[in-house]
Amino acid sequence: MNDSYFKKDDILSEKDIEKVKDADENNKAFERALHILSYRAHSEKELTDKLYKKFENQVVDEVIEKLKTIGFINDADFTERYVEQSKKGEKLVRFELLKKGIDKDLVEKIISSRNHGVELDNARKIAEKVLKKYSLKPEQIKKQKLYENLTRKGFSYDIYKEIIEDGGCLK
């Protein structure tokens, strides 16, 4: 009997029925993965965790391998894009990527290649909004609110210090 198709009057063995069920389950898992990926890119761990909720481990593992082979999942590309597009500070970006299951060494490598100027510009944009909101408050309150906001968004004390030392932002 040919494995690729069955004829109308074929009698299916238990093994044949299992193969059909497995293929159907793999197709469902693959389509679910594509649906999830259609909204946004995911790390391998994120997608795996979502698929494990509905499918058997073996099925998920096969689908993940297939997606990696065709280039739909690539943690290095995902991490680069995530770091590039993020408006958050280095600390928060690092934390979020590690939470998404990205390898620590990969995270460190890509974050360390991030341009310091980009992070400083992102922090300045936040600083402008915060300082506008507290424009009528005393300088000490402005500094405190700025520090709190930048810290909450993952920026380091050094970034905060650079913004304060730039001068004009507190006036």
C-alpha positions in Angstrom: 0.0 0.0 0.0 1.3 3.4 -0.9 1.9 5.7 2.1 1.1 8.9 0.2 -2.6 8.2 -0.5 -5.3 5.7 0.0 -7.9 4.5 -2.6 -11.6 4.3 -2.1 -11.8 0.6 -1.2 -8.6 0.3 0.8 -8.8 -1.3 4.2 -6.8 0.7 6.6 -4.7 -1.0 9.3 -4.4 0.5 12.8 -0.9 1.7 11.7 -2.4 3.5 8.7 -5.0 5.1 10.8 -2.4 6.3 13.3 -0.3 7.8 10.5 -3.3 9.7 9.2 -4.1 11.0 12.8 -0.5 12.0 13.3 -0.3 13.8 10.0 -3.6 15.6 10.8 -2.3 16.6 14.3 0.9 17.9 12.8 -1.0 19.9 10.2 -3.2 21.4 12.9 -0.2 22.3 15.1 1.7 23.8 12.1 -1.4 25.9 11.1 -1.8 27.1 14.7 1.9 28.1 14.8 1.5 30.0 11.6 -1.6 31.7 13.0 0.4 32.7 16.1 3.3 34.0 14.1 1.0 36.0 11.8 0.4 38.5 14.7 4.1 39.0 15.6 7.4 37.2 15.7 8.0 34.9 18.6 11.0 33.3 20.2 11.3 29.6 19.9 10.4 29.2 23.6 7.4 31.5 23.4 5.9 29.6 20.4 6.8 26.2 21.9 5.1 27.1 25.2 1.9 28.2 23.4 1.8 25.1 21.3 2.4 22.8 24.3 -1.0 24.0 25.7 -2.9 22.3 22.8 -0.6 19.6 21.3 1.6 16.7 22.3 5.3 17.3 22.9 6.4 15.2 20.0 4.1 17.1 17.6 5.2 20.4 18.9 8.9 19.5 18.6 8.4 18.4 15.0 6.5 21.6 14.1 9.2 23.8 15.7 11.9 22.0 13.8 10.0 22.5 10.6 9.5 26.2 11.3 13.2 26.6 12.1 14.2 24.8 8.9 12.1 27.1 6.7 13.3 30.2 8.7 10.0 31.1 10.4 11.7 30.9 13.8 15.2 32.3 14.4 16.1 33.5 17.9 19.1 35.5 16.7 17.0 37.4 14.1 14.2 37.8 16.7 16.6 39.2 19.3 18.2 41.6 16.8 14.9 43.0 15.7 13.6 43.2 19.3 16.6 45.2 20.5 16.6 47.4 17.4 12.9 48.3 17.8 12.8 48.6 21.5 12.4 52.1 23.1 13.3 50.7 26.5 16.5 50.7 28.4 19.1 48.0 28.2 18.2 46.4 31.6 14.6 46.0 30.7 15.3 44.7 27.2 17.7 42.1 28.6 15.1 41.0 31.2 12.3 40.7 28.6 14.5 38.7 26.2 15.7 36.3 28.9 12.0 35.8 29.9 11.2 35.0 26.3 13.7 32.2 26.5 16.5 33.7 24.5 20.0 32.4 25.3 21.9 34.7 27.7 25.0 34.8 25.6 23.0 35.8 22.5 21.2 38.5 24.5 24.5 39.9 25.8 26.1 39.8 22.4 23.3 41.7 20.6 22.7 44.2 23.4 26.4 45.0 23.7 26.3 45.9 19.9 23.4 48.3 20.5 24.5 51.9 19.8 24.7 53.9 23.0 23.4 56.9 21.2 20.2 55.2 20.3 19.6 54.3 24.0 20.4 57.9 25.0 18.0 59.3 22.4 15.2 57.0 23.6 15.9 58.1 27.2 15.8 61.8 26.1 12.4 61.3 24.5 11.1 59.9 27.7 12.8 62.7 29.7 11.0 65.3 27.5 7.6 63.9 28.2 8.3 63.5 32.0 9.7 67.0 32.3 6.9 68.5 30.4 4.4 66.8 32.7 6.2 68.2 35.8 7.3 71.5 34.2 5.8 73.6 37.1 7.4 71.5 39.8 10.7 72.3 41.6 13.9 71.0 40.1 14.3 68.3 42.8 10.9 66.8 42.0 11.6 66.9 38.3 14.9 65.0 38.9 13.1 62.4 41.1 10.3 61.8 38.6 12.8 61.6 35.7 14.9 59.1 37.6 11.9 57.0 38.6 10.5 56.9 35.0 13.9 56.1 33.4 14.6 53.4 35.9 11.2 51.8 35.5 11.8 51.6 31.7 15.2 49.9 32.2 17.6 52.7 31.8 20.8 52.8 33.9 21.8 55.5 36.3 24.6 56.5 33.9 22.0 57.3 31.2 20.0 59.4 33.8 23.2 61.2 34.8 24.0 62.0 31.1 20.6 63.5 30.6 20.9 65.6 33.8 24.4 66.7 32.9 23.2 67.7 29.4 21.7 70.7 31.1 18.8 72.3 29.3 16.3 69.5 30.0 15.4 70.6 33.5 14.7 74.3 32.7 
